[in-house]
Structures are given as C-alpha cells and as structure tokens.
C-alpha cells in the first residue's frame, strides 16, 4: 500500500516521510518562514516533507481560545506556502462542506481524531479525489480504523493514511500502545503523531497541557516498530504558540531530532 501526497509517496516500502508545521496558522510571514526552514531541514536530512497547519482549530478546550484565521484567509496562506516554498500541504477539515474548497488548495485532507467516526466527513473528503489522513480517535481501538479506511476507499480513489496519536489513559493523559502500529498498518500506511501523543488533554484548565520532551523518543520507537511517516507540530517559539504550546517542538531542536529519526529508520531498513 502506498499513498501519493503531491510528490511524496508514503508507504509501500518508501523511506519514512515527515509531516510537520505549526498547530494553527498565526502570523503569515512567520508561517512562510517556518515552512521554508522545515523544508530546508528535511532536504538536508534527505527526508520527504509535507507541511501541515490548521486554518481553524474547531476543537479547542475553551470557546475563547484562538482558532486561526478561518477558511478563506487560511486557504489563501496555505496556497501561498505551497506555491512559494514548493512543498505539498495538508490541513484538517471539520465539516463536510469544507472538503471541496480545501481540496482545491492542499494535497492531503486530514480528518481530526475526534471526528474519525463521522461518516459524512470522511466520505466528503474522499470524494474530492485527494488522499485522506484519518487520525485515530483516542477512544478507538486500532482495529476499528479499518472501517473508516473502508469508507474513504469506497468514496474515492485518492487513498488513505491512518494516524496514531495516543489513546486515553484515565483522565487527562494519553499513552501510545506500540502494539497498535502493526494493527493499523494492516489497514493503511501509518503515521505516528508524536506531539499530540504527548498531550494531556484539558490538563491546564482551559487548555491542553503535555510534555514535548517525550516526542523524540516516541518517534524513534515508532520507526523501530514500523511506521511510514512521523507527524510533529513545530513552532519557532512554542511557549508563545496560540495552540498546543506545551507539546510543539522548538524549531531549533528539530534538526537533531529529525537526524535521530532518520538514523533509526536507516538501521531498521538495514
């Protein structure tokens, strides 16, 4: 199984790909600069790269939290990044009517974890002909994702990815069960989201907390077990990020982290 995201092939025995970017679009100039920096880091490491950012975070803990620039402004910025930086783009959608306009701009449509069972959303995304990345809900067993993948495959021919981002562990914490990765891989190429997996949902009162220090190790573990891509949110200064401040990776740390992931992947490949 392999899925084509612009010029990047994920799965099918290809080298692991890296999906990265800020949690949500904030300042336009900063987003462009970050995309360029990440593309250069990936190029130096020899890792295929897809840029990710959200135009709207519809699943914030608090109704007063920053959500992003919105559909029109956000898509215009994502199109500019795709054009000027020359990288494939992914972003998430939350409602079926968003699928067509978003697919006109991006290379991969992402289904948020908490909406992975929403049939109308998955079908609308797949009908665009774009590949679909279905994030596993923290309430779902790995084998359950086969049904979401089947929905996407029946509705369109763009292909599907599945993303592991942790499973609810008691209240306010997530854990990654590495046994789930080969189960997920039986359904579709697998992405491991190492930063959302470090979250502690709603643990900081009106926002999610977490501990980004585990992200690099989770990536190494996932690549050792066998995943097709790593997803990580990155920010120039995570402490001032307007979403997921506790778990986004600092841009300055990323070259060493990505190099560590590549070395593990190379060792596994033999």
HELIX and SHEET records of a PDB file:
HELIX    1   1 UNK A   28  UNK A   45  1                                  18    
HELIX    2   2 UNK A   71  UNK A   85  1                                  15    
HELIX    3   3 UNK A   98  UNK A  103  1                                   6    
HELIX    4   4 UNK A  113  UNK A  115  5                                   3    
HELIX    5   5 UNK A  119  UNK A  127  1                                   9    
HELIX    6   6 UNK A  142  UNK A  144  5                                   3    
HELIX    7   7 UNK A  145  UNK A  155  1                                  11    
HELIX    8   8 UNK A  179  UNK A  185  1                                   7    
HELIX    9   9 UNK A  196  UNK A  198  5                                   3    
HELIX   10  10 UNK A  212  UNK A  214  5                                   3    
HELIX   11  11 UNK A  215  UNK A  225  1                                  11    
HELIX   12  12 UNK A  238  UNK A  240  5                                   3    
HELIX   13  13 UNK A  251  UNK A  269  1                                  19    
SHEET    1   A 2 UNK A   2  UNK A   5  0                                        
SHEET    2   A 2 UNK A   8  UNK A  11 -1                                        
SHEET    1   B 9 UNK A 249  UNK A 250  0                                        
SHEET    2   B 9 UNK A 229  UNK A 235  1                                        
SHEET    3   B 9 UNK A  17  UNK A  21  1                                        
SHEET    4   B 9 UNK A  48  UNK A  52  1                                        
SHEET    5   B 9 UNK A  88  UNK A  93  1                                        
SHEET    6   B 9 UNK A 108  UNK A 111  1                                        
SHEET    7   B 9 UNK A 131  UNK A 135  1                                        
SHEET    8   B 9 UNK A 160  UNK A 164  1                                        
SHEET    9   B 9 UNK A 189  UNK A 193  1                                        
SHEET    1   C 2 UNK A 167  UNK A 168  0                                        
SHEET    2   C 2 UNK A 174  UNK A 175 -1                                        
SHEET    1   D 2 UNK A 199  UNK A 200  0                                        
SHEET    2   D 2 UNK A 209  UNK A 210 -1                                        
END                                                                             
